[in-house]
Amino acid sequence: MAAPQAPPAPPAPDPVVARPAGLVTCDGPGNEHVFRPVGDETFCGTCRTEEAWKAHELRYQHRPDKGDPIPWRDRMDAILQAQPS
């Protein structure tokens, strides 16, 4: 007599796939453009950054000059050369 077999496992449920948020028109200045929000924001990342800089300027009367960005290889080379051997 053979041992009874266990019943087959029930099928796995279909995985729930999160759907990306719909596009939202940015309330920022300039040409009309859209972005995909993460929460309930109404400004795209670029416009939020610019608004943050404007608030910083109003508060501190200063905005650091970014200048020309230095390529990361040149920055790393300068850091390594500045370290004592």
C-alpha positions as CSV (number, residue, x, y, z in Angstrom):
1,M,0.0,0.0,0.0
2,A,1.4,3.4,-1.0
3,A,1.6,6.3,1.3
4,P,-1.1,8.9,0.8
5,Q,0.1,11.9,-1.2
6,A,-0.3,15.5,0.0
7,P,-2.8,17.5,-1.9
8,P,-1.3,19.9,-4.5
9,A,-0.4,23.4,-3.3
10,P,-2.9,26.1,-4.2
11,P,-1.8,28.3,-7.1
12,A,0.1,31.4,-6.0
13,P,-1.9,34.7,-6.3
14,D,-0.9,37.1,-9.0
15,P,1.6,39.6,-7.8
16,V,0.3,43.1,-7.2
17,V,2.1,45.5,-9.5
18,A,2.2,49.1,-8.4
19,R,1.1,51.4,-11.1
20,P,3.1,54.6,-11.6
21,A,1.3,57.8,-10.8
22,G,-0.2,59.7,-13.7
23,L,1.5,62.8,-15.1
24,V,0.9,66.1,-13.5
25,T,1.4,69.6,-15.0
26,C,4.1,71.4,-13.1
27,D,3.0,74.7,-11.4
28,G,6.5,76.1,-11.9
29,P,7.5,79.0,-14.2
30,G,8.5,78.6,-17.8
31,N,7.0,76.4,-20.5
32,E,4.3,74.1,-19.5
33,H,5.8,70.7,-18.6
34,V,4.7,67.5,-16.8
35,F,6.2,65.2,-14.3
36,R,5.3,62.0,-12.4
37,P,4.8,62.9,-8.7
38,V,5.8,60.7,-5.9
39,G,3.3,62.2,-3.4
40,D,1.1,65.3,-3.6
41,E,3.7,67.7,-4.9
42,T,2.8,70.2,-7.6
43,F,6.3,71.3,-8.7
44,C,8.8,69.0,-10.6
45,G,12.2,68.4,-9.1
46,T,13.9,71.1,-11.1
47,C,11.3,73.8,-10.1
48,R,11.3,72.6,-6.4
49,T,15.1,73.1,-6.4
50,E,14.8,76.5,-7.9
51,E,12.1,77.5,-5.4
52,A,14.3,76.3,-2.6
53,W,17.2,78.4,-3.8
54,K,15.0,81.5,-4.0
55,A,13.9,80.9,-0.4
56,H,17.6,80.5,0.6
57,E,18.5,83.8,-1.2
58,L,15.7,85.7,0.6
59,R,16.7,84.3,4.0
60,Y,20.5,84.7,3.7
61,Q,20.9,87.3,0.9
62,H,23.3,84.9,-0.7
63,R,23.4,82.2,-3.3
64,P,26.6,80.2,-3.8
65,D,28.0,80.4,-7.3
66,K,28.2,76.9,-8.6
67,G,30.6,77.8,-11.3
68,D,31.7,75.3,-13.9
69,P,31.4,71.8,-12.5
70,I,34.7,70.0,-12.2
71,P,34.6,66.5,-13.7
72,W,34.7,63.8,-11.0
73,R,38.0,62.4,-12.3
74,D,39.6,65.8,-11.8
75,R,38.1,66.1,-8.3
76,M,39.4,62.7,-7.3
77,D,42.8,63.4,-8.7
78,A,43.0,66.7,-6.7
79,I,41.9,64.9,-3.5
80,L,44.4,62.1,-3.9
81,Q,47.2,64.6,-4.7
82,A,46.3,66.7,-1.6
83,Q,46.7,63.7,0.7
84,P,50.1,63.2,2.4
85,S,51.9,60.1,1.2
